[in-house]
Amino acid sequence: MDYYLKGMTDAEMQLYLYCKKLENENIIVVPNLMIDRSGEGTNQYDLILLTDRGIFVIEFKDYSGAIYGNEFQKEWVVFYKGGKKMKFRNPVKQNENHIKTLNILLFENNINLPVHNIIVFGDAASLNQIESSVRVIKKEEISEVISLYPRLVLENNELKNIETLLELKNITSDDKRLEHIDFVTSLSGKKTEKPRAQSESIDGNVYNNKSGQSNKSSYYNKRRYKSKKIKNSDLAVIGLIIFILLTWSYNKVNDWIHTSKQLSANQNISRPVSTKINTSHGNELDSLPNQEEVEEDVAISQVEKPDAMENTVEDADVNLDNTVKNDDSENSVNIEGMNQTEDKLDIGSTKERVKQIFGEPKKEDENIWYYGISSITFDGNGKVIGWSNSGHLDKGVYMPIQGVKKLDTGLSREEIRNLLGSP
């Protein structure tokens, strides 16, 4: 296959050459693929591995710093040495879009291989602060991750046929690829960075004199990009508008505070003061009670208060006990109901159980059942040992719940399911 290698950075090329060493009759490496997306637009793939254990779509990020993020966030953050930081698009969600387009292409051509999501970072990245059920690794771990998946029963030359299909769909037009870069740039709202001071070395690579990092993607930077610059006069107008708005808001707030104080003062002045007090016999007095009567009432109330307080506390204890009992009974009923109605796929489920949840499979191999482009794998005893869900198994697997506690030792099986979804 004549691959399109233009525009790949040095780090991307190193990843490609590393994976080429893994290539054999059961592993085919496809770099820098670009295919049309259903509807409109295109998707570009950093690297795809066609293997006898499935198709692995690799999204590569070459950042040198500490990476923070989880699979639910829209953006992740890289912290550089010196305190600087930069946000970038969540690579897990980015690669999910790539996989969706690839799955549609495979389904249209009657190819039912599972597709897996893998995120690979450069050697200079620190990945200790990432929380994700999708594997986020370094390139040296790729071979180990692939070996965790079961081998599949493939038809003759099935991997070669998929490679030929991708070659036919691959976009090699420079203009089309530049349009894709412009589209991605417009989504992020950031302009393509150009090296501050470049010099070309003997090996033909372009280097940034300040950082010493290779920038082989300058193939695209040499193409013309139009950038809109805000003029100084525009900045002055914007600043004037902001100043006027702030001044107007300040005056309005002061007016409101002044008006509120005046209204409050008028209400205090106009409020009537009643000097009539009802006695226990219903008589109205024209003057306030004398000092002796007030002291006598206070003494009586202090004597009666402890008994009233004791009765109130006892009533509160009884009500609290009843409430706790009612809550416990309701919770027990709910838990029983959940256990009775729960109908989910799990490791060790039998084939009969799978049929109860999902019905008859669309296609059966020796140890694999296919539902659309999703699949379920069994061991020799007919028990479930794994699955690949591309949407057809959603109703029967546990989905991650956003906002639950972080992964830690001592979590129950149910808490891990809520955090990561079905294994």
N, C-alpha and C positions, 0 to 999 in steps of 0.2 A: 504494500500500500504506500502510495506517494503522499506522505503526511505534509501538512502545511505548518512549517516551523517558524515562519516569519513572526516577528513581534514578541517572541517568547523572551522573558527576562532570563538572566543568568541562573537565578534560583530555580525557575521553572524548568530550564534546560537540565540542570543538575538532577532535579526530581525525575525527569524523563529518562535520563541516562541511568540513574539508579534502578528504576523499575525495569529498564531493558535487560538488566542483568538477571532479573527474575523470570524473564520470558522463556517459555518452553512450549511443548505441544498443548499444554493445558492452560497457558496464560498468554494472552495477546495484549500488548500495550498500545493504546490509541491516544496520542497527545493532541491538544489544541484543536479539538473538534468544534465546529460551529454548524448548527442546523436550524432550519426554520421552525418557529413556534406555531402551534395551531392557532389560527385567527390572524395574528400579525406579530411582527418582531422576530427576534432570533435569540438563541441561547448558545453561549460559548462554554465549553468544558475544558478545565485545565488538564485533566487526565482521566481516562477510562481504562479499567482492567477487565478484559473478557476472560473469565476463568470457568473451570469445571465446578466451582462452588458458587457461581452467580456472577453478576455484573457489579463491579465496584466503581462508583462515580466519586472521584476525588476532587474536592475544592481546596486549592492551595493558597495559603496566606503567608507572606514572607515579612513578618514584623519582628523587630528586635526589641523586646521589652516584656513586661508582665501583662498578660492578657486576662481581662476580667469579663465575665458574661455567663448567661445561661440560655438554654434553647428557646425560652419564651420571649426574651427581650428583642426589641426591634434593632437595637445597635449594641455592639460590644465596644470595649475601651482598651487601648494599649497605653501603658504608662512607660515612658522612656526614662533613662537615667537623667537626673537633673530636675525631675518634677514635671516635665512636659507630658501632655497626654493627647490622644487623638481618638475620635470615635470612628468606627467603620461598621458596615452593614453586617448583620448577624449571618455568618457563613452557613449555619445549619439551615436556616430558612431559605437562604439564597440557593443552596444546593437542592433543597426540596423542590424548588421550581424547575431546576434542571432535570431532576429525576422524573417529574411529572411529564415533561415534554418527551423524554426518552421512552417512558412507559407507553405513551400513546403511539409512538413510532413502532415500537416492538409489537404492540397489540395489533396494529393495523397489518403487520406482516406475519401474524400467527406465531410469534415467538413468546414463549411462556417461561422465561428465566427470571428469578428474583433479582431485584436491583437494590443495592445497599448504599447508604450514605456514609462517607468517611471525610473528615476534615483533617488536613495535614498542615502543620505550621513549620516554619523554618527553624534551623538549629538554634538561632539566637533568641527564640521566644521562650517565655516561662508560662507553663500551662497549669499551675497549681490552683488557680482561682476560677476554674471553669466548672460549671455544673450542667451536664447534658447527658441524656440517654444515648445520643448519637456519639460515636467514637471520635474524639479529638486527640490526635497523636502526632508524633514526629515521623519522618519518612522511614527511619530504621525499624519502626514497629509495623509497617504495612504487611510484610510477609506473615508475621505472627497473627495479626488480626484476621487475615484471609483464611488461615488454617483453622480458625475457630468454627467456621461454617462447614456443614456436611457436604460431601461430594454429591454431585447430581448425575443422573443417567442422561447422557447427551446423545443426540443422533450423530451420525457420521458427518464430520466437517461442519457441525453446527456453529462452532465459534468462528470458523473461517467465513461462513455465510453471513454471520452478523457483521464481521469486519467489512465484508464487501458491501453490505447494505449501508453502513456508516460512511464508507468511502464515496458511495453514490450521492448521499445526502449532504456530505461535507461542503461548506461554502468556502471557496478559495479566492473569491474576488476581494481585492484590496479595498475597493470602495464600499462593499457591503460590510466588511469588518470594521471599517472606520465609522460607518453609520451606527454599528452596534456600540462602539466605544462612546460615541456622542450620546447615544440613548442612555447608557449606563451613567455617564457623567451628569446628564440632566436629572436623573432620578436622585442622585446623591446631592445635587446642588453644589458640587465642587468642581473647579476647573482642573484640568489635567496639569500636574506639576511639571515644570521644566527645570532641568539642572541649573543651579546658579552659575557655576563656572565649570565648563567641561573641557576635557582634553582627551585626545585619542591616543591610546598607547600602541605599542608595536603589534599586539595581538588583535587590533582592530576593535576592541571593546571601548565603550565610552564610559569614563569615570567622572564622578563628582569630586572636585578637588577638595571640597570641605570635609566630606564624610568618608571618602575613599570607597564608597559603595558603587558596584557596577550598575549601570542603567541601560541594559541592552534593549529595553522597550522603547528607546529613543527612535527606533524605526518609525513608530507612529508619531512621536513628538516632532519629527521633521516635517510632517504634513501640516498644512495650514489649519489653525483653529482660530475662530473669531471670538473674541472676548469683549464684553461690554464693560467699559470703565465709567465710573461715576465722576463727573467733572466737579471741580472745586465749587463752581457756582451752584450746582445742584446740592452739594453738601451744605452750603450756606443757607439755602432756602429750607432744607429739611430741618436744620438746627433752629432757624427762626420759628418755624411752625411748632416745633417741640416746646420752645420757650414760651410761646403764646399760650399753648394748651396748659402748660404747668402753671403759668400765672393765673389764668382763668380758673383752674381747679382750686388753687390756693385761696382766691377771693371768694369763691362759692362756699368753700368749707368754713371760712371765717364768718361769712354772712349767716350760715346755718347755725353755727355755734352761738352767735350773738342773739339770733332770734329765739333759739331754744332757752337761753338764760332769761330773756325777757318774759317769755310765756310762763316759765317756772316761777319767776318772781310774782307775776300777776296772780297766779293761782294761789300762792301762799297768802297774799294779801286779802284776796276775796273769799277765802275759805271761812265759813261760819264756825263759831266756837259755841258749843252747847254747854250750858251751866246747869241743866236740869238732870237729876239723877233719879232713877226709879228705885224705890225701896221695896223690900220684900212684901209690903202690904199694898203696893200699887200706887202709893202717894207720890206726888211730884214735889220736890223741894226747890226753892228758888235760889238756893245758895249751895256751895260745896260743903261736904261733911266736915265736921270738926276733927281736930287732930286725934282725940281720944278714940273716936269711932274707927278711924283708919287703922290705928295701931291694933285695935281689937280684932278687926277683920283679917289683918295680916297674920296675927298669932293663930287664929283658928285655921286659916288655910295651910299654915306650916305643919300643924298637927295632923290634918287630914291627908296631906300629900303623900306620905310614905305608903299608906294603905292603897291608895289609888295607883301608885306606881307599881306595887307588887302585883296587883290584879292585871295591869296592862302588860307586864313582862310575862306573866303566866299565859295570858291569851296569845301573845306573840309566839311563845315557844310552841304552843299547841298548833297554831296555824302553820309555823315553819315545818314541824314534823309531818303534818298532813301534806304540805306541798312537796317535801322531799320524797315521801312515799308515792305520791301521784306521779312525780317525775320519773322515779325508778321504774314504776310499773309501765309507764308509757314507753320508756327507753327499751325495756325488755321486749315489749311487743314489737317495737320498730325493728329491733335487731333480729328477732325471730322472723319477721316478715321479710327482711332483707335476705336472710339466709335461704328462705324458702323460694324467693323469686329470682335470686341471682342465677344467671345462666351464661357463664363465661368459659372461654377456652383456657386451658392451663396445661402445663407440662405434665405428661402422664395420662391425659385424657384419652379415652378409647375411640376407635373409629365410629362406634355407634353413637357416642356422645357428640362427636364432630358432626355427624349427620343430623342429630337432633337440633343442633344450633344453626348450621349453615345449609342443610339439605344435601342432596347428591352433588358430588364434585363435577365440574365441567370436563375434567380430564384426569385420568389416573395413570401414574407410573407405578413402579414396583413399591416404592416407599414414599411417594409424593402425590398429594391430591391438589389439583389446581381449581381455584375459583376465580375466573377472569384472569387477571395478571397477578393475583395473590396466590400463595401456595402454603401447604401445611405438610411437614415432614414427620414420618413415623419411624420407629425402630423395628427390629425384626419381630417383636411381639405385638405390633399394632398399637403401640402407645406413642402419643405425641412427644417429639423431642425438640421441635422448633417450628417457626413459621415466618413468612415474609408477607407483610400486610401493605398493599398498595391502595387500600380503600374498601376492598370487598369484604374484609373481616372486621370492619369497625364495630358492627353490632355485637360481636361476640368476644372482644378482647378488652382488657382494661386500658383506658386512656389516661395519660398523665393529668393530674389536677393542679392547676396553677395556684400558688400561694401556700402549699403545704410545707411542713418543716423540711430542713435540709437533710441530705443523706448523712447518716451517722451510724456507728455501731449500736446494737441494741434495739434497732427498729423492728417492729413486727412485720410479718409478711404483707399484711393489708396496707401498712404505712408505706412500704417500699413500692407496692403497686400504685398507690395514689401518687407517689413522687415520680416514678419512671414509667408507669404503664406496664403492660404485660411484658415479661422477659423475652 
